[in-house]
Amino acid sequence: MDFSSLETWGYLAVAFFSFGGSFFIVAAAGVFSFLGHMNLPLALAIAAFANFMGDNFLFYLARYHKKEVMPYFAKHKRKLALANLIMRRYGVWAIFIQKFIYGVKTLVPLVMGMSKYPFGKFVFYNFFASIIFVSVIGLSAYYASESIITFFNAVKDRPWLAPLFAVAVLGTLWYAMTHFTKKRN
């Protein structure tokens, strides 16, 4: 195995960042596959497996190491409450929904782990949720690669677009998270 190639490091990056649930690495794998630098089925399989293992790890931490984990989430009580609400309202579907909600996707497995939700049931549904999540993001990026490449070429020609786009995306995420986690009267 050649450890100096983009393909090798790309698969390792896909595994590492998918363990944490990254949207962007899965999308990047789709684009790199479109460009011929990665094998799409292999990249998506690695991403799905790593994503599956990452959420199982979070569930395990919350279930068996709750005292050690909770201090890290002391400042995120509203997000934990939102994750708990999602879990109670949608049940099994929360496992699928949480994969697509930035800022909550880490918390739902933790909340489920802290609850009396069965570990085996979580693992079963998480397996399918990981496959669906990676397939939707990876295949969307693969089929939208021409548009994505065009956008990056436009950013390369007009560098001021990158910070503008980043501020717009981060501002939208911040607004959405504060809006959905805000206490209602």
N, C-alpha and C positions, 0 to 999 in steps of 0.2 A: 504494500500500500504506500502510495506516494503522499507524504505528509506536507508537501510544499504546494499542493494544488488547491485551487478554489473549491473544487468539487469535494475533496476530503474535508476541508475545514468547513465547507458549507453544510455538509451532513452533520458534523459535530455541533455546529452552531444551531442547526435546526433542533437537534436533540436537547441541547442545553437550554435554549430559550423557550422551547415548547414545554419543557418541564414546568416552567413558570407561567405558561399560558399565553405567550406572546402572539398577538394577531400578526404583527409585522413580520416576524420571521417566517411564518407560514405563507404569508402573501409574497415575501421575497423568494421563498422556495418555488412558488408558482411561477413567478417572473423568470427566475434563473432556469427553470425547467423549460419555459417557452423559448429562452435563448439557447437552449441546448447544453447548458452547463451542469444540469442536474437531471436525474431521472425522476419524473413526476411521481409515479407510483411508489418508488422507494422513499423519496423525500416525504410524501404524505404519510406513509406507513410509519416512518421514524417519528414524525411530528405527532401522529395520533397516539403512538405508544408512549412517548415521553409526556404528552399532555395527560393521558390516562394515569400514568404513574405519579405525576405531580399532584393531581387532585386526590388520589388515594393517599399520598403522603400527608397532605394537609388534613384529611379526615383522620388519619392515624394519629397525627400530632395532637389534634383537638380531643380525640377520644382518650388517649393514654398519657398525654403530657399537658393537660389543660393548665395546670398551675404555672408551668414554664412559658406557655404561649400567651396567656392573657395579658401580661404586662405590655406586650408589644401592641396591643389593640385597645389600650386604655383611652387613647385619643380618638378612636373610631367607633364610639358607642352608637352613633346614629346609623352608620353604615352596617354595623352588626345587627341593629334593629331592623334595618331595611332588608338585609339578607334573611333574617328570621321571618319577616313578614312574607317575603317571596317564597320561602320554604313552606310556610304554613298555608299560604294562599294557593300555591300551584303544586305542592307535593312533589311527586316524582318529576314533573316537568321543570321544577326549579333546577334540577341537575343539568337539563338541556339549556334552559334559558340563561343560567349564570355564565355559561361559556362565552356568551356574546356581549355581556355587560361589563365594560371596563370599570375597574374599581370595586366591583362586587364579586367578580369571578373567583377571587381568592377567599372571600369571606363565606360564601355559601357552603363549601366543603367543611370549613371550620365550624360553622353553626350547626351543620348536620352532624358533625363529629361530636359536638358538645351535647347534642340532643340524644334521645334514645333511638335514633334512626339506625336500623340494622346495617352493619358494615358490609355484609355480603350483598344486600340489596343495593347499597350505594355503588359497590364495585360493578355489579351487573349493569346498572343503568349508566354509570359513568363510562363504561366501555363503549356503548353505542353513542353516547353524547360526544365523546372525544372523536370518534370517527366522523360523525355528522359535522362537528365544529371544524375540524381540519379539512374535510371535503368541501364545505361551503366556502371557507376563506381561501384555501389553496386553489380550488378550481375557478373561483371567481377571479382571482388574481391571474391565473393562467390564461383565461379567456379574455381578460381585460388588459393583457400585457401590452398590446400596441398602444392603448390609451395611456397607460402608466408610463411607458417609455417616452411617449410624446410629451407628457407632463414634465418628466425629469429633464428632457432636452430643453423644454421651455424655461425651466428653472436654471439650467446651466447657462442659457443665453441671457436670462434676466435674474441675476442672483437675489435681487430684492424680493422676489416672489416667495422664496423659501421661508424667511422669517414671517412674512405676512400669512402664508398658509399655516405655518406652525402655530402662530398666535390665534388664528381663527379656529383651528382644530382644538387646541388646548382650552381656549375660551369657551367653546361649545361644550366640551367635556366638563369643565369646571361648572358652568351654568347648569348643565343637566344634573350633575351630581349634587350640587347645592339645592337645586329645585326639588329633586326627588327625595332628598334626605332632610329637608326643612320641616320643622314641626308645624303642623297646621293648627289654626285656631278652631 
